[in-house]
Amino acid sequence: MTVRKVNLAAAFDTFTELWSPRIAGMVNDCAVKLVKFQGDFDWHHHEHEDELFLVVRGEFTMRLRPPSEDLRIVEGE
């Protein structure tokens, strides 16, 4: 088994496109993806995947369903 570390700042510097996820690595059978986005991020559902959000820079508000309290996510969360 090969263990590889990833520098997030360096990985994010490799692309500028918004809404274009990049795979930073794999953990077991799960892809760790990096994405830059701006504006609204529409709620969506993946039938066979879970998502984890980690804000590296900036912030966003997650609007949960069914309508409930919004969740503000900031750097480091």
N, C-alpha and C positions, 0 to 999 in steps of 0.2 A: 504494500500500500504506500502510495506517495502522498505526503502531506505538503500542501503548498499554502503559503500565506499570501494575502492580497492587501496591498496598500490602497485603501478606498480613494484617497485624493488622487493618486496616480491613475487609478482605473477610471475615475470620472474624467480626468484630463484627456483620455484617449478619444473622446467623442463630444460633439456639441449638439447633435440632433435631439430635439424634444420628441417625446412619445415613441422612442425607439430603444426598447430594452436590450441590454447586453448581458450575457452570462459571465459572471465574475468567477464562478466556481461551482462545484457540486458538493453536497453534503448527503451522503448515502445516495438515494435516488432523487433528491430534490435539487433543483437548479436555484442558485443564488443569483438574482438578476438585479442589475443597476438600471435606473431610468431617471431621466431628467424630464420634468413636466412643469407646465405653467398654466394657470387658469383652472377651469373645472376639470375634475377627474371623475367621470361618470361612474356611478355604482354599477358593478357587474358581478357575475357569478361564474366560477369555474366548477364544472361538474366533478372533476377528478383532481383538483388541486386546492391547496390552501395558500393564503398569502400572508406575508409578514411585511409590515412597513417599518422602516427605520429611516428617520429623517436625518440626513447628514448635514444639509445646509438649507436654511429657509424654514418654512412651515406650511401646513395645509390643514383644512378642516374636512374631516370625514363625516359625511351625512349618513347615518346608519338607518337601516330598514328593519322592521317597520318604523315609520317616523317616530323618532325618539330624540333625545338630546344629541346635539352635534358634538363631535370629539375633535378638539384642536390638538394637532400633533406638531411639536416643535423640535428643533435640533437636539439630537441625543435621545429622543424618545422613539 
